Amino acid sequence: MTATPTILVIGATGTTGSRTAARLSAAGHRVKAASRRATPLPGAEPFRFDWYDPATFGNALTGADRVYLVPPVGDPDPAVVMLPFLRQARAAGVERAVLLSSSAIPEGGAAVGVVHQALPGLFEQWAVLRPSWFMQNFTGTHAHADSIREHGVILTAAGTGRVGFVDADDIAAVAVHALTHDDAPDTDLVLTGPEALNHDDIATIVAQVTGRPVAHHHLTHDAMRDRLAAVIPLEFATMLAGMDRAIAEGAEDRTTDTVLRLTGRPPHSFRAVAERELAHGG
């Protein structure tokens, strides 16, 4: 293994990829930043990468020792494009792979769960990050954040179910640890924030921080599915609505000590993130 590994970050302009690339670069690691437009990032070498264009795989992989994998967004069966890439990565000399999955998707489950299941058989050094729902869904470019800004509402079928929402900065901190520590985790890691909140709690905090009214509107599963299906494929809309139903039934009502254990500091609270990203009109 090289003393200073070269790390390929796929999805380097995304929510966790951009933060991971920035942290790696700041720590002095050589970073290959892969995105569909080969967007330049400070301290990183940009490469064009498209999951649906295998011709972009080779240049991105050349010289890479480790890889951070963000699945293609909105694809209900990402294994179709990801597994051929991972086999090519292993053949090209990549030794460690860190996959972004979800706390809602177990090993062997739907979508990226298939990739999770295959990863240990492809790489001796590996990790699967399974973060809870992102706090940035309410502060960034997600549909919830848009709905808050435009209409002062959060629309879900999650009822009063609680979620251990997690800061994308904390996910990136764990990703950097998993990519750079001498010993790979060789397991899956469920990442949460410090407390479990429901969407009514989220609406209250956002309203307090921004000074603008925000309400959580409770939708039925079918209404949520149909609303999503108006803008994304029905299969993916059905899966997302099903995740909301699982939240309503308590599937995400948990917190873990993973962020503290791997980074040495506690995870950020949603109020802290909202104050950081929304208090000044962000």
Backbone bond lengths (Angstrom), bond angles and torsions (degrees), N, CA, C in turn:
res aa  C-N    CA-C-N  psi(-1)  N-CA   C-N-CA  omega(-1)  CA-C   N-CA-C  phi
1 M - - - 1.460 - - 1.520 109.55 -
2 T 1.307 117.77 139.92 1.451 120.80 179.39 1.521 110.50 -68.45
3 A 1.340 115.95 150.09 1.461 120.48 -178.55 1.523 110.79 -66.89
4 T 1.323 117.16 -37.65 1.461 121.13 177.97 1.521 107.92 -123.45
5 P 1.310 117.21 91.85 1.466 120.33 -173.25 1.520 112.81 -64.90
6 T 1.327 114.46 149.04 1.458 121.69 171.69 1.519 107.84 -91.64
7 I 1.320 115.97 128.94 1.461 120.86 -171.89 1.522 110.18 -115.59
8 L 1.306 115.86 122.47 1.458 122.95 175.64 1.520 108.85 -89.82
9 V 1.312 116.16 123.01 1.471 121.46 177.42 1.519 108.07 -109.39
10 I 1.320 115.86 110.48 1.468 121.28 177.78 1.528 108.50 -89.25
11 G 1.323 115.90 135.17 1.456 119.48 -173.26 1.515 110.73 79.13
12 A 1.338 116.05 38.17 1.464 121.37 -170.99 1.521 113.92 -70.87
13 T 1.332 117.81 -8.21 1.461 119.83 176.01 1.528 111.49 -105.21
14 G 1.323 117.17 2.86 1.461 121.20 -177.16 1.519 113.26 -85.94
15 T 1.318 115.01 -174.67 1.465 121.26 -173.10 1.522 112.25 -61.08
16 T 1.327 118.02 -49.79 1.467 119.62 179.51 1.521 111.50 -92.61
17 G 1.337 117.83 -32.29 1.456 120.64 -177.95 1.518 112.23 -63.67
18 S 1.332 117.14 -42.36 1.463 120.26 -179.33 1.521 110.86 -64.94
19 R 1.314 115.98 -40.45 1.465 119.90 179.66 1.530 110.91 -69.69
20 T 1.317 116.58 -38.23 1.466 120.01 178.97 1.520 110.75 -66.85
21 A 1.330 117.02 -45.37 1.464 120.94 178.85 1.520 110.86 -60.36
22 A 1.323 116.99 -42.72 1.465 120.75 -178.77 1.524 111.20 -64.29
23 R 1.324 116.63 -42.35 1.471 119.79 179.27 1.529 111.15 -66.35
24 L 1.310 116.77 -41.44 1.460 119.99 179.12 1.526 110.76 -63.47
25 S 1.316 117.15 -45.44 1.461 121.33 179.43 1.523 111.09 -62.07
26 A 1.334 116.20 -43.39 1.463 120.59 -179.61 1.525 111.75 -63.09
27 A 1.341 116.03 -28.20 1.465 120.66 179.51 1.528 112.33 -86.91
28 G 1.336 116.96 1.03 1.453 120.58 174.96 1.508 115.91 92.09
29 H 1.319 117.43 11.74 1.459 120.37 179.38 1.531 110.11 -84.05
30 R 1.336 115.48 149.62 1.466 119.41 173.24 1.524 107.74 -79.00
31 V 1.318 115.59 124.33 1.461 121.51 -174.57 1.518 109.89 -120.77
32 K 1.327 115.82 130.00 1.453 122.64 169.70 1.526 106.44 -102.29
33 A 1.332 115.60 112.54 1.460 121.58 -174.30 1.522 109.39 -95.67
34 A 1.318 116.73 108.37 1.458 122.13 -175.17 1.523 111.07 -101.61
35 S 1.325 115.48 127.12 1.458 121.18 176.89 1.518 108.55 -153.99
36 R 1.314 116.50 166.43 1.464 119.55 -175.25 1.528 112.60 -64.42
37 R 1.326 117.00 -27.18 1.467 119.95 -178.92 1.527 112.55 -108.89
38 A 1.337 117.16 9.60 1.469 121.06 -177.86 1.518 110.55 50.38
39 T 1.323 116.06 47.27 1.458 122.07 -175.94 1.526 111.35 -65.92
40 P 1.331 118.87 126.56 1.467 120.78 177.58 1.525 111.14 -64.23
41 L 1.333 115.87 137.32 1.458 122.29 175.97 1.519 108.14 -130.15
42 P 1.322 118.29 145.48 1.462 120.51 -179.33 1.527 112.13 -56.45
43 G 1.319 116.31 128.49 1.451 121.06 174.76 1.511 115.63 76.34
44 A 1.329 118.16 6.80 1.461 121.70 -177.31 1.526 110.07 -127.93
45 E 1.330 115.37 154.64 1.457 121.52 178.05 1.527 108.27 -96.53
46 P 1.348 118.22 118.92 1.462 119.75 -174.95 1.533 112.46 -80.75
47 F 1.323 114.86 141.96 1.465 121.60 175.57 1.518 109.02 -137.42
48 R 1.317 115.81 141.80 1.459 119.79 173.36 1.519 108.55 -75.90
49 F 1.338 115.05 133.12 1.461 120.19 179.05 1.517 108.70 -147.46
50 D 1.322 115.23 132.53 1.457 121.22 178.37 1.523 106.98 -139.54
51 W 1.324 116.63 120.65 1.465 120.50 -179.74 1.525 111.81 -53.85
52 Y 1.326 117.07 -28.97 1.461 120.69 -174.93 1.525 112.51 -96.61
53 D 1.319 116.66 10.53 1.462 121.58 177.63 1.531 108.88 -132.32
54 P 1.335 117.83 88.01 1.470 120.87 -177.57 1.524 114.32 -57.27
55 A 1.340 117.26 -19.33 1.464 119.90 177.51 1.526 111.73 -64.58
56 T 1.339 117.33 -17.51 1.471 120.38 179.41 1.525 112.50 -89.32
57 F 1.324 117.84 -6.07 1.466 120.23 -174.75 1.528 112.63 -70.05
58 G 1.329 116.40 -44.64 1.458 120.99 -169.38 1.509 114.09 -59.83
59 N 1.336 117.77 -51.64 1.461 120.69 -178.91 1.523 111.63 -61.79
60 A 1.325 116.19 -38.41 1.465 119.46 179.61 1.531 111.05 -65.12
61 L 1.322 116.90 -36.57 1.462 121.10 -175.69 1.529 113.80 -81.92
62 T 1.308 117.86 -24.09 1.463 120.77 -174.51 1.531 110.90 -57.28
63 G 1.317 116.31 119.89 1.461 121.75 178.16 1.511 115.46 82.87
64 A 1.344 117.56 -3.16 1.468 119.74 -178.46 1.526 110.88 -80.64
65 D 1.321 116.02 137.11 1.464 121.98 177.84 1.526 112.23 -102.79
66 R 1.336 114.80 -29.08 1.461 120.48 -177.01 1.525 108.31 -140.10
67 V 1.322 115.83 156.02 1.457 118.55 -175.60 1.523 110.67 -142.68
68 Y 1.331 114.94 137.66 1.461 122.33 172.01 1.518 107.28 -103.53
69 L 1.318 116.08 123.68 1.462 122.55 -169.54 1.522 111.41 -109.77
70 V 1.326 115.92 113.46 1.460 121.15 170.91 1.523 107.25 -105.85
71 P 1.330 118.69 117.58 1.473 120.98 -176.45 1.530 111.77 -62.59
72 P 1.332 117.13 158.40 1.465 120.08 175.20 1.530 110.84 -61.04
73 V 1.315 115.31 131.60 1.463 120.84 -174.49 1.522 110.56 -69.35
74 G 1.320 115.53 133.46 1.455 120.26 172.97 1.509 116.18 79.45
75 D 1.335 117.39 5.82 1.468 120.67 -179.66 1.528 108.89 -91.76
76 P 1.343 118.74 117.80 1.467 119.92 -178.57 1.528 113.46 -72.37
77 D 1.336 117.91 -13.32 1.466 120.96 -179.86 1.533 109.73 -137.02
78 P 1.341 117.53 66.22 1.465 120.41 -174.09 1.520 114.06 -66.75
79 A 1.330 118.14 -18.00 1.462 120.32 -178.69 1.522 111.82 -59.44
80 V 1.324 117.22 -28.67 1.471 121.12 -178.23 1.524 110.93 -57.60
81 V 1.327 117.35 -40.55 1.463 119.88 -179.81 1.526 112.20 -97.77
82 M 1.333 117.47 -26.58 1.460 119.79 -174.34 1.529 112.95 -78.23
83 L 1.330 118.04 -38.85 1.465 119.40 -175.95 1.532 112.37 -65.63
84 P 1.345 119.96 -43.02 1.464 118.33 174.86 1.531 112.30 -59.84
85 F 1.325 116.96 -39.16 1.464 119.66 177.06 1.524 111.24 -62.82
86 L 1.321 117.10 -43.38 1.466 120.36 -177.85 1.524 111.44 -65.59
87 R 1.314 116.81 -37.17 1.472 119.07 175.99 1.536 110.18 -65.45
88 Q 1.331 116.24 -39.89 1.463 119.90 177.03 1.531 110.65 -65.58
89 A 1.331 116.55 -38.55 1.460 120.59 179.41 1.526 111.22 -63.05
90 R 1.309 115.70 -43.11 1.468 119.18 179.81 1.528 109.98 -64.09
91 A 1.322 116.54 -43.03 1.467 120.12 179.38 1.526 111.49 -65.21
92 A 1.340 116.92 -28.38 1.469 121.58 -179.06 1.522 112.49 -81.56
93 G 1.324 117.26 -5.55 1.457 120.11 176.94 1.510 116.30 106.69
94 V 1.320 118.22 4.78 1.463 120.10 175.49 1.530 108.74 -66.40
95 E 1.322 115.41 129.06 1.468 120.38 -174.15 1.525 113.40 -102.80
96 R 1.335 116.37 -26.02 1.469 119.27 -176.22 1.525 109.31 -135.63
97 A 1.326 115.95 135.26 1.463 122.00 178.33 1.519 109.33 -126.87
98 V 1.324 115.38 132.41 1.462 122.15 176.61 1.516 107.30 -120.02
99 L 1.311 116.60 117.95 1.465 123.54 -173.29 1.515 110.88 -104.53
100 L 1.329 116.49 133.94 1.464 121.66 171.94 1.524 108.63 -88.26
101 S 1.315 116.18 116.89 1.462 121.55 176.23 1.528 107.61 -121.27
102 S 1.306 117.79 -138.86 1.461 121.94 -176.68 1.517 110.07 -152.57
103 S 1.321 115.80 146.84 1.466 119.68 176.58 1.520 111.18 -61.84
104 A 1.336 116.24 -23.24 1.468 120.84 -177.99 1.524 112.74 -81.31
105 I 1.344 117.08 -8.55 1.468 120.21 -174.61 1.526 109.65 -120.98
106 P 1.326 118.76 109.18 1.466 120.84 179.75 1.524 112.01 -77.87
107 E 1.315 115.81 166.94 1.461 121.05 173.80 1.519 109.72 -55.34
108 G 1.325 116.45 129.21 1.453 121.17 -178.63 1.512 114.09 80.93
109 G 1.342 117.12 1.16 1.460 120.66 179.86 1.516 111.71 -79.10
110 A 1.314 115.59 -164.88 1.459 120.92 -177.64 1.522 110.93 -66.03
111 A 1.324 114.67 161.68 1.469 122.72 171.87 1.522 111.35 54.32
112 V 1.335 117.12 -119.76 1.468 120.41 -173.71 1.535 112.58 -69.98
113 G 1.325 117.33 -9.76 1.464 120.26 175.60 1.520 112.43 -60.83
114 V 1.328 117.45 -28.69 1.470 121.87 176.85 1.524 110.02 -68.37
115 V 1.335 116.73 -40.12 1.462 121.37 177.89 1.528 109.47 -67.00
116 H 1.312 117.07 -43.04 1.465 122.56 175.66 1.532 110.40 -52.21
117 Q 1.303 115.81 -47.22 1.467 120.76 -178.09 1.526 111.91 -62.89
118 A 1.325 116.93 -34.14 1.462 120.95 -176.22 1.526 113.23 -82.61
119 L 1.317 117.68 -22.34 1.463 121.10 -169.56 1.534 113.98 -58.41
120 P 1.345 119.73 -47.08 1.471 119.00 -177.84 1.528 113.33 -63.41
121 G 1.317 117.44 -24.28 1.455 119.90 178.11 1.513 113.63 -79.85
122 L 1.332 116.02 -14.22 1.458 121.12 -178.54 1.524 112.87 -100.74
123 F 1.336 116.67 -30.56 1.464 120.83 -175.23 1.530 109.93 -131.98
124 E 1.322 116.34 135.40 1.462 119.92 175.50 1.525 110.56 -71.51
125 Q 1.321 116.87 -30.18 1.464 122.01 178.97 1.529 108.10 -112.44
126 W 1.320 116.04 124.57 1.456 117.91 -174.08 1.524 110.81 -161.12
127 A 1.307 115.24 167.04 1.460 122.66 170.45 1.516 107.79 -159.92
128 V 1.320 115.35 149.97 1.465 121.35 172.58 1.524 107.62 -121.76
129 L 1.322 116.00 117.76 1.456 120.86 176.49 1.521 108.76 -86.89
130 R 1.321 115.90 124.64 1.462 120.59 -179.12 1.524 109.32 -119.57
131 P 1.338 116.27 72.36 1.469 118.99 -179.51 1.516 111.60 -70.84
132 S 1.325 113.82 151.70 1.453 120.24 169.11 1.521 108.35 -69.98
133 W 1.291 117.38 -172.54 1.460 121.99 -178.39 1.530 109.89 -65.06
134 F 1.339 115.77 140.66 1.464 121.28 -173.97 1.537 111.90 -72.60
135 M 1.323 116.20 136.13 1.463 120.09 169.94 1.521 111.22 -60.42
136 Q 1.339 116.18 -31.96 1.464 120.54 -178.64 1.526 113.13 -66.69
137 N 1.334 117.71 -11.45 1.464 119.58 174.00 1.527 111.14 -59.11
138 F 1.346 115.71 -23.61 1.463 120.32 -177.89 1.529 112.94 -104.42
139 T 1.339 116.74 -2.70 1.465 119.56 -176.49 1.528 113.70 -126.88
140 G 1.338 117.81 -14.56 1.459 120.91 -171.32 1.513 113.77 -106.66
141 T 1.345 115.64 -120.70 1.462 120.51 -175.22 1.524 112.85 -111.93
142 H 1.313 117.55 11.04 1.461 123.14 -179.50 1.535 110.58 -72.51
143 A 1.334 115.27 161.13 1.470 120.41 179.13 1.524 112.05 -58.81
144 H 1.347 117.58 -36.47 1.469 119.39 178.00 1.526 110.60 -62.36
145 A 1.340 116.61 -44.93 1.465 119.95 -179.99 1.520 110.96 -63.17
146 D 1.330 116.01 -40.93 1.473 119.60 177.81 1.522 111.00 -61.77
147 S 1.333 116.17 -42.89 1.459 120.73 -178.41 1.533 111.32 -66.46
148 I 1.339 115.50 -36.50 1.470 119.34 176.56 1.520 110.18 -63.83
149 R 1.332 116.61 -47.17 1.467 120.35 -177.03 1.526 112.09 -66.96
150 E 1.322 115.92 -40.26 1.463 119.67 -172.56 1.522 113.27 -86.28
151 H 1.347 116.08 -34.82 1.468 118.78 -172.00 1.534 114.28 -128.47
152 G 1.325 117.78 -6.88 1.454 120.10 -178.88 1.515 113.42 69.61
153 V 1.341 116.96 28.67 1.465 120.04 -179.20 1.531 110.80 -135.62
154 I 1.327 114.15 154.46 1.461 123.08 168.95 1.518 105.92 -118.76
155 L 1.333 116.91 125.50 1.458 121.59 -177.70 1.527 109.43 -110.32
156 T 1.335 117.62 118.60 1.466 121.22 177.37 1.518 110.24 -144.61
157 A 1.336 113.79 166.75 1.464 120.84 169.34 1.525 109.21 -109.62
158 A 1.342 116.13 24.49 1.463 121.27 -175.78 1.518 113.11 -87.47
159 G 1.331 117.64 -4.56 1.454 120.15 179.04 1.516 111.69 58.48
160 T 1.337 115.44 -134.15 1.467 120.65 177.82 1.528 110.94 -102.55
161 G 1.338 116.56 15.12 1.459 120.26 178.47 1.523 111.33 -63.00
162 R 1.307 115.23 142.21 1.467 120.32 -176.32 1.529 110.93 -99.99
163 V 1.337 114.21 151.89 1.465 123.05 -177.29 1.533 108.42 -134.14
164 G 1.325 116.84 140.18 1.462 120.98 174.39 1.509 110.31 -85.15
165 F 1.325 117.86 61.79 1.466 122.74 -176.25 1.529 110.59 -47.08
166 V 1.358 116.16 141.74 1.463 121.09 -174.43 1.530 110.48 -126.64
167 D 1.324 115.36 143.87 1.459 122.65 178.49 1.520 109.78 -76.18
168 A 1.334 117.13 133.78 1.468 120.76 177.87 1.525 111.71 -60.31
169 D 1.324 118.18 -29.25 1.464 120.67 175.73 1.525 110.80 -63.04
170 D 1.321 116.69 -37.02 1.465 120.44 178.20 1.529 111.24 -70.66
171 I 1.329 116.36 -36.60 1.466 119.71 175.82 1.517 109.21 -61.65
172 A 1.330 117.15 -45.33 1.465 121.18 -179.55 1.521 111.18 -62.75
173 A 1.320 117.06 -38.85 1.467 120.00 179.45 1.526 110.79 -62.69
174 V 1.323 116.52 -40.70 1.466 120.07 177.22 1.522 110.54 -69.51
175 A 1.337 117.26 -38.66 1.465 120.57 177.94 1.519 110.97 -59.54
176 V 1.324 117.10 -44.06 1.463 120.74 179.00 1.525 110.49 -61.89
177 H 1.315 117.22 -43.16 1.467 120.36 177.13 1.525 110.27 -59.67
178 A 1.329 116.40 -46.96 1.469 120.22 -177.42 1.523 111.75 -65.14
179 L 1.330 116.73 -30.97 1.463 120.74 -178.62 1.520 113.37 -82.40
180 T 1.327 117.95 -28.92 1.463 120.37 -168.88 1.513 115.48 -114.71
181 H 1.323 118.48 -19.27 1.465 119.78 -178.66 1.526 109.80 -63.78
182 D 1.328 115.94 147.80 1.471 119.67 -178.62 1.518 111.83 -53.79
183 D 1.331 116.18 -39.69 1.464 121.01 -179.66 1.519 110.09 -106.05
184 A 1.309 116.51 122.40 1.462 120.46 176.64 1.528 109.53 -68.43
185 P 1.333 118.36 149.66 1.468 120.04 178.81 1.532 113.40 -60.73
186 D 1.350 116.52 -36.92 1.472 121.74 -178.72 1.532 111.76 52.82
187 T 1.318 115.54 41.12 1.461 121.45 178.51 1.521 108.04 -162.72
188 D 1.331 116.19 177.95 1.448 119.38 172.08 1.526 108.56 -99.12
189 L 1.327 115.38 149.30 1.456 122.60 -172.97 1.524 109.21 -127.91
190 V 1.319 117.04 115.53 1.465 121.59 177.41 1.525 107.98 -86.52
191 L 1.337 115.86 121.51 1.463 121.92 -174.83 1.527 109.85 -111.15
192 T 1.323 116.05 129.87 1.464 121.05 176.37 1.520 109.28 -137.31
193 G 1.318 114.05 169.75 1.446 120.25 169.33 1.523 109.97 -80.49
194 P 1.347 117.06 -169.53 1.465 120.11 -174.64 1.520 114.67 -82.01
195 E 1.331 117.24 -10.41 1.465 119.55 -176.97 1.519 109.96 -149.94
196 A 1.319 115.30 153.91 1.460 121.09 176.38 1.532 108.49 -96.48
197 L 1.337 115.31 128.12 1.462 121.48 -178.04 1.522 109.55 -126.61
198 N 1.334 116.72 150.53 1.461 117.99 170.50 1.529 109.22 -96.32
199 H 1.315 116.43 174.69 1.465 119.56 -174.60 1.528 112.44 -70.99
200 D 1.324 117.62 -21.87 1.463 119.51 171.99 1.525 109.68 -66.86
201 D 1.351 116.51 -40.44 1.462 120.31 176.65 1.526 110.75 -62.08
202 I 1.332 115.85 -42.85 1.462 120.50 179.68 1.530 110.50 -60.76
203 A 1.314 116.46 -45.77 1.467 120.62 -179.94 1.521 110.57 -60.23
204 T 1.320 117.16 -41.75 1.465 121.38 179.71 1.518 111.42 -62.25
205 I 1.338 116.98 -45.99 1.459 120.79 -178.29 1.525 110.78 -65.95
206 V 1.341 117.37 -44.21 1.465 119.90 179.35 1.530 109.98 -61.08
207 A 1.322 116.95 -41.53 1.460 120.32 179.30 1.525 110.89 -63.58
208 Q 1.315 116.84 -41.83 1.469 120.41 -180.00 1.527 111.46 -65.34
209 V 1.331 116.35 -39.54 1.460 120.35 -176.81 1.528 111.51 -74.62
210 T 1.327 117.38 -39.93 1.471 120.59 -175.44 1.522 113.31 -90.75
211 G 1.331 116.24 -19.36 1.454 119.06 -176.28 1.510 113.62 76.30
212 R 1.333 116.96 12.01 1.461 121.84 178.81 1.531 109.50 -116.24
213 P 1.329 118.46 144.86 1.467 119.50 -179.57 1.523 111.97 -66.52
214 V 1.332 115.87 136.23 1.461 122.74 176.82 1.522 107.74 -138.35
215 A 1.329 116.95 133.38 1.468 121.69 -179.97 1.524 109.86 -128.79
216 H 1.309 114.80 148.25 1.468 120.92 174.13 1.521 108.42 -97.15
217 H 1.329 117.14 118.99 1.454 121.56 177.42 1.526 109.21 -97.98
218 H 1.323 116.08 124.34 1.455 122.02 -176.77 1.528 109.97 -86.63
219 L 1.330 116.94 117.02 1.459 122.56 177.87 1.524 110.17 -103.77
220 T 1.330 116.44 157.75 1.458 119.96 170.71 1.528 108.92 -75.47
221 H 1.312 116.12 163.81 1.468 120.98 177.39 1.522 110.44 -57.29
222 D 1.341 117.13 -46.43 1.467 120.28 -176.90 1.519 111.51 -66.02
223 A 1.323 117.04 -39.14 1.466 120.20 179.56 1.527 110.34 -65.93
224 M 1.319 116.21 -38.12 1.463 120.04 178.98 1.526 110.60 -66.82
225 R 1.337 115.61 -44.58 1.462 120.30 178.47 1.524 111.12 -58.64
226 D 1.331 116.35 -46.62 1.461 120.29 -177.23 1.521 111.23 -66.91
227 R 1.317 116.90 -37.01 1.463 120.27 178.27 1.525 110.66 -63.87
228 L 1.324 116.63 -43.86 1.463 120.97 179.21 1.525 111.54 -67.81
229 A 1.338 115.46 -38.40 1.467 120.25 -176.70 1.531 112.36 -65.96
230 A 1.315 116.45 -14.53 1.462 119.36 176.93 1.521 111.83 -72.66
231 V 1.349 116.19 -18.09 1.468 118.65 -176.07 1.531 113.52 -127.30
232 I 1.346 117.79 -13.59 1.469 120.95 177.99 1.525 108.43 -135.28
233 P 1.343 118.21 164.19 1.466 120.27 -179.28 1.530 112.25 -57.04
234 L 1.333 115.64 144.98 1.458 121.35 -175.53 1.523 112.15 -56.95
235 E 1.325 117.17 -40.54 1.465 119.53 -178.25 1.528 111.15 -60.75
236 F 1.327 116.02 -42.96 1.462 119.99 -179.88 1.520 110.40 -71.93
237 A 1.335 117.19 -38.04 1.462 121.04 177.23 1.522 110.99 -61.43
238 T 1.322 116.14 -40.67 1.468 120.75 179.02 1.519 110.67 -64.33
239 M 1.339 117.04 -40.53 1.456 120.48 179.14 1.530 111.25 -64.33
240 L 1.344 116.61 -43.60 1.458 119.87 -179.48 1.524 111.59 -66.53
241 A 1.314 117.00 -41.44 1.468 119.95 177.76 1.523 109.87 -63.41
242 G 1.329 116.29 -36.94 1.464 120.38 176.73 1.518 112.08 -63.82
243 M 1.336 116.61 -34.52 1.473 119.91 176.37 1.523 110.61 -65.98
244 D 1.325 117.03 -38.75 1.465 119.60 175.32 1.520 110.76 -61.67
245 R 1.320 116.59 -42.52 1.463 119.72 179.37 1.528 110.39 -62.71
246 A 1.338 116.35 -38.85 1.461 119.87 177.92 1.527 110.85 -63.40
247 I 1.336 116.88 -38.82 1.467 119.94 176.00 1.523 110.19 -61.15
248 A 1.333 116.48 -44.48 1.469 120.96 179.21 1.519 111.49 -58.80
249 E 1.334 115.60 -30.31 1.467 120.54 -178.77 1.530 112.82 -90.00
250 G 1.347 116.82 2.60 1.462 120.09 173.18 1.514 116.29 98.49
251 A 1.338 118.06 7.82 1.459 120.45 -173.53 1.529 113.43 -65.32
252 E 1.327 117.43 -26.70 1.469 120.62 -176.23 1.532 112.80 -108.69
253 D 1.319 117.00 12.90 1.468 120.88 -177.31 1.532 109.23 -84.28
254 R 1.336 115.44 79.55 1.467 120.97 -177.46 1.516 109.18 -161.49
255 T 1.328 114.83 160.22 1.456 121.66 169.05 1.520 107.57 -133.40
256 T 1.336 115.90 154.49 1.464 121.18 178.57 1.526 109.26 -128.49
257 D 1.328 115.79 166.35 1.466 120.48 178.74 1.525 111.57 -101.08
258 T 1.340 117.72 16.83 1.468 120.94 -172.34 1.520 112.52 -61.52
259 V 1.326 117.72 -46.23 1.463 120.31 -178.53 1.521 110.29 -59.91
260 L 1.313 117.71 -47.89 1.461 121.45 179.04 1.521 111.39 -62.26
261 R 1.308 116.33 -43.07 1.472 121.00 -175.50 1.521 111.54 -66.48
262 L 1.337 117.75 -37.08 1.458 119.74 -175.47 1.526 113.87 -94.14
263 T 1.330 117.80 -25.14 1.465 119.33 -177.99 1.516 113.31 -106.97
264 G 1.331 117.01 -16.42 1.459 120.01 -179.65 1.511 114.35 84.80
265 R 1.339 117.25 3.39 1.472 120.09 176.97 1.520 109.09 -137.56
266 P 1.316 117.04 154.10 1.464 119.21 -178.95 1.518 111.69 -70.96
267 P 1.319 117.73 155.07 1.465 120.54 177.18 1.520 111.17 -69.43
268 H 1.331 115.24 155.59 1.465 120.77 180.00 1.526 110.73 -74.94
269 S 1.313 115.84 145.60 1.463 121.10 175.90 1.520 110.23 -80.81
270 F 1.329 116.24 160.64 1.460 118.40 178.62 1.517 110.78 -65.30
271 R 1.319 117.78 -37.53 1.465 118.95 178.80 1.530 110.86 -60.71
272 A 1.334 116.89 -41.28 1.473 120.27 178.98 1.524 110.93 -62.88
273 V 1.323 116.90 -42.14 1.469 120.77 179.80 1.528 109.94 -67.65
274 A 1.328 117.49 -42.50 1.464 120.29 179.19 1.530 110.42 -62.24
275 E 1.315 116.91 -40.13 1.464 119.61 179.57 1.533 110.53 -68.42
276 R 1.309 115.98 -35.75 1.468 120.63 179.11 1.530 111.88 -69.06
277 E 1.334 117.11 -37.95 1.460 120.34 -168.96 1.528 114.30 -109.17
278 L 1.349 117.56 -14.65 1.458 119.86 -175.42 1.518 114.68 -122.62
279 A 1.320 117.55 -18.57 1.461 120.26 -169.42 1.524 112.58 -63.44
280 H 1.334 116.60 -27.21 1.465 119.64 -178.04 1.528 111.26 -111.70
281 G 1.333 113.80 31.78 1.454 118.57 176.99 1.508 114.12 84.28
282 G 1.369 117.34 14.74 1.449 119.96 -178.06 1.493 112.76 -75.64
